[in-house]
Amino acid sequence: MADLLSGTFTITVLDDCDNLYFIRGSNPMCLYHWENHGLYLYASTEEILLGALRNLRFSLGKPKEVPLRAGDILRIDKSGELTYNNFTMKPMYTRPYSFALWDYYPSCIKAEESYMDDLYSISGAFGYTREDIDALLEEGITPEEIEEYFYGMVPYEL
């Protein structure tokens, strides 16, 4: 099934035999394992996962990061055993790179500028100025992460 997908994705599936599958495309993915607890936790980025862990009222100890690359399929069975497989990722664009770049670049810039205009316009409702947003962007926080914070979708402070 994963061979048929194109675009950016990471999919998790729990089957009726309690096998948990991670199918990783080109989206980010961070998976931690605490062997002493038999616990796995995951998020799209390590930063988000660490932010969630900081909000726990107890310590789980030091986790082991489970490697998962683009094109990997990881199965964790109910006893915790890991089995890896992989799939061939389809290219996002089927035309030559130079044509895809020129065809899509102007619309991408326009969409990004529109998104940033929207982000700046709503920032005041959340107590942030345009300068605050620019400072967060300079620190490496993405516009999407800023928006997620505004709407309470991330557990950490900006």
N, C-alpha and C positions, 0 to 999 in steps of 0.2 A: 504494500500500500504506500509506503513512504517514497518509493521510487516514482510514483505517479504525481507527487506534490511538487509544486514550484512556488517560489516566493520564500519569505522568511517565516520560520515557525519553530516551535518546540512543543511537542505533544506529550502528555502523560496519559496512560491508560491503565486502569485496574481491571483485570479480567475476573471471571467467576471462579478461578482457582487461586485467587489472592496473589497473582503475579502482578507486579507493578512494572510497567514499561515506560522508558523515557526514549522518545524519538526526537533526536536533536537535529534540526536543520541549521540555518545560519544565525538564529536568534541566540542571545547570550543565555547561559544556564550555569548555575552554581549549585552543587549538591554536596552536602556534608553528611558524614556518618559518625555516630558515636557507638562504637562497638560495645562498650560496657553497658549501654542502655538499650541496644538493639534498635536505635532510632536513626532515621534519615530525615533531614530537612532540606528543602530546596527553595530557590527563588531565581528570578531571572538574572540577577547580578549578585556578586559577593557583597557589595555595599548594602543592598536591600536585606540580604540574609543577616549580615552582621548587625544592622539596625534593629531587626526583629529580635535577635538574640540579646541585645543590650536591654531590651524591655522586659525580659524574663525576670521573675522574682527569685530565681534560683539559678545555680550554675550547673551546666551539663558537663563541664570539663572541656578538654581539648578535642576537637573533632578531627577526623581525617577527611580531606577533600577527595571526592570520588571523581576521577577524570572522565569527562564526557566531551568529545570533540564533535564538530559539525560532521554529519553523516553517520553518527553512531546510533545504535539501538542498544539500550541497556535493559536487561530484565533482572529484577530483584525478586526472587521467589519468597514464599512465606517463611522460609527458614533463614533468609538473609543472603543466600548465595547469589553472586553476581555472574551474569552471562552476557557477553558482548557480541554484537553482530554489527553489520554496517549496511548502508545502502548508498547508491549513487545519486547524488543530488543533481537535479536538473538545473541548468543555467536559468537565471531569471529572464535573460534576453536571448532570443534565438537569432537575432541579427548581429552582424559584426559590431564589435565594441564601439568603434568610432561613430557608426551611424546611430547606435543607441544613445550615446552620449549627447550628440547634437540634437536628436529628436526629443529627448526627455529633460535635458538640462534646464531650458528656459522655464518650463512649467513647474519643475521642482523648486526653482528659486522663487517663483511667484507664490507657490503654496507655502513655502517656508516663511516668506515675508508676511503673508496673511496670517499665519499661525502666530508669529511673534507679535504682530499688531494686536491680535486678540488677547494674547497673554499680557501684554502691557496694559491693555484697556481694562482687564479685570483685576489686575494686581492691586489697585487701590482699595477694592472691596475687601481685600484680605490683609490690608495694612502695609503693603509694600509699594515703594515708588519704582519708577522706571530705572533709576540708578541702582536700587537694591537688586532688581532683576539682572541688570548688566553685571553687577558684582558677582552674583551667584553663577552666572554663565562663565565669567572669567575664572572662577574656581573649578570649573569642569562639570558643574551640575547641568544636566540637559534641560531644555524647555519642557519636555514631557515629565521629568521628575519634579520640576517646579509645579506644574499643573497638578500632578498627583498629590503633592504636599498640600496645595490649596484645598483640595477636595477631601482631605483626610484619608487618602489611600496609602500613605506610607507612615510608619510609626516613628520616624525620626524628625528631629528639628533641623531647619535650614539655618 
